[in-house]
Amino acid sequence: MTQVDVDWEALALLAHATAPDDAAGVPCAARPSTRYRHLDGPCRCFVGGPAPEFPPAATASRA
């Protein structure tokens, strides 16, 4: 048996489909043609999970 070094934190992030600085959330699988995102984790719309949100607009600062 071979020992494999694994970055468990990175695997956990991949399992939840989020990145540490991912402020935009995860795309809604039930509404793929929209820009709806789930800020609380993966899409659970098909099983009665929380509703998605429209992503916050990025505001450009004007000088």
C-alpha positions in Angstrom: 0.0 0.0 0.0 1.3 3.4 -0.9 1.1 6.4 1.3 -0.3 9.5 -0.4 0.0 13.0 1.0 -3.3 14.8 0.7 -4.2 18.4 1.4 -7.5 17.7 3.3 -8.4 21.4 3.5 -8.2 21.7 -0.3 -10.3 18.6 -0.7 -12.9 19.9 1.7 -13.2 23.1 -0.2 -13.6 21.2 -3.5 -16.3 19.0 -1.9 -18.3 22.1 -1.0 -17.5 23.8 -4.4 -16.3 27.0 -2.7 -13.0 28.8 -2.5 -11.8 30.5 0.6 -12.3 34.0 -0.9 -15.3 33.0 -3.0 -17.7 35.9 -2.2 -19.9 35.2 -5.2 -21.1 31.8 -4.0 -22.0 28.7 -6.0 -24.2 28.8 -9.2 -27.7 27.5 -8.8 -28.0 24.0 -10.5 -31.8 24.3 -10.6 -31.6 27.6 -12.5 -28.5 27.4 -14.7 -29.6 30.1 -17.2 -29.8 32.7 -14.5 -27.1 34.4 -12.4 -28.6 33.1 -9.2 -25.9 31.9 -6.6 -26.0 30.1 -3.3 -23.9 32.0 -0.8 -24.4 29.3 1.9 -23.0 26.3 0.0 -24.0 24.0 -2.8 -27.4 24.1 -4.5 -30.1 22.2 -2.6 -33.1 23.6 -4.5 -34.2 20.2 -5.7 -34.6 18.9 -2.1 -36.2 22.0 -0.6 -33.0 23.9 0.4 -32.6 27.6 0.8 -33.4 29.8 -2.2 -30.6 31.3 -4.2 -29.7 34.9 -4.4 -28.8 37.3 -7.2 -25.1 38.0 -6.8 -24.2 41.4 -5.4 -23.2 43.9 -8.1 -19.5 44.9 -8.2 -19.4 48.6 -7.9 -16.6 50.5 -9.7 -15.1 53.3 -7.8 -14.9 56.6 -9.7 -12.1 59.0 -9.1 
